[in-house]
Amino acid sequence: MGWIQSNKRWDILTSMWEEIAVTIKQETGQDWDLLAAGTMRDPAHYKDYKKYLHELEILEHKGLAHYYEFVPRGELYYKVMAVCDFVVLPTVDETQSGTLARIIALNKPFITTAPLEGLTAQTLESEGGLLFTNREMLRQRVIQLACDEELRFKLGENLKKYLEQVVSWEVVADQYAEAYSLARYAKRTCQRVKFPPEF
């Protein structure tokens, strides 16, 4: 979900989705659809975009996937994400993700690539998602989340807690207010402010 770009590597999941869907059906008796939603932003990614859409069309004809084209911004982004049981971010090059921010806001369990700076850090801190490092691990993680409703619920609850206690606007605003207060104190008293180490 989001911008379709070469580095997002949506093709990794589409290339294995048919096999994944069969495995999920065998294990749970449930039919799962892959929802791919977003659009291309950078014309430099046009070739990959067209290839990806072709792969999705094949899956759509088999009744295994749906593609919804939209500009991933604003309220519609949240509405599209709200219909998902979980979200997969198979990106190979990213420092921070606007999609992940929305995932956290909606408490959606997720799967993403490791190691990737902000994505990996927030996955570990929030305990709201699963990490993968190769194709086979991604396949296993998708099957695991699809087959385990309790795990999806637990990850969603972890994200809710992380949102409320760590990254909500209220928490961040309080941290900024404290930082400014400490800076004013340091300036006024000519004393250095010391912070305890993270670990």
Beta strands, then each sheet from edge to edge (+ up, - down):
strand 1: 2-4
strand 2: 34-40
strand 3: 65-69
strand 4: 87-89
strand 5: 110-113
strand 6: 129-132
sheet 1: 1+ 2+ 3+
sheet 2: 4+ 5+ 6+
end
